[in-house]
Amino acid sequence: MKLKDLLSENSLGALPSSKLMKMKWNPVTQSNLVNETSSTSGLDELHEAAFSLNESFATWKMQFAPMTLSGVTLDPKKIFTVKARSTVEAIKKASKQAGLSGSDWMATQTHKLIKIG
């Protein structure tokens, strides 16, 4: 018996991988999709969704109540403008701009928080 014959025979029967569907498109050897025309609109929608992620950010104006935390004096006269997705994120970013670090933002008191757009 030749080695090629031994390799082609399978003592275990049919392997599970031989029952799997074969891929029609190999991303390594082919750069274009097989059904490129049908999936073009799907890709366009995906690109639009990826680029519209920046639209979820809003501009916020934040004023802290008068207090001193970790040696940083917060004054309602100072207005911090940040871009954030939520109120919590706006407070975190404004407290970082004010000079607070770590989890000190949780101890702050908000004087005014306005969503501009």
ABEGO torsion letter per residue (X at the ends): XBAAAAAABBAAEBBAAAABBBBABBAAABABBABAAAAAAAAAAAAAAAAAAAAABBBBBBBBBBBBBGGBBBBAABBBBBBBABAAAAAAAAAAAAGBBEAAAAABBBABBBBAX
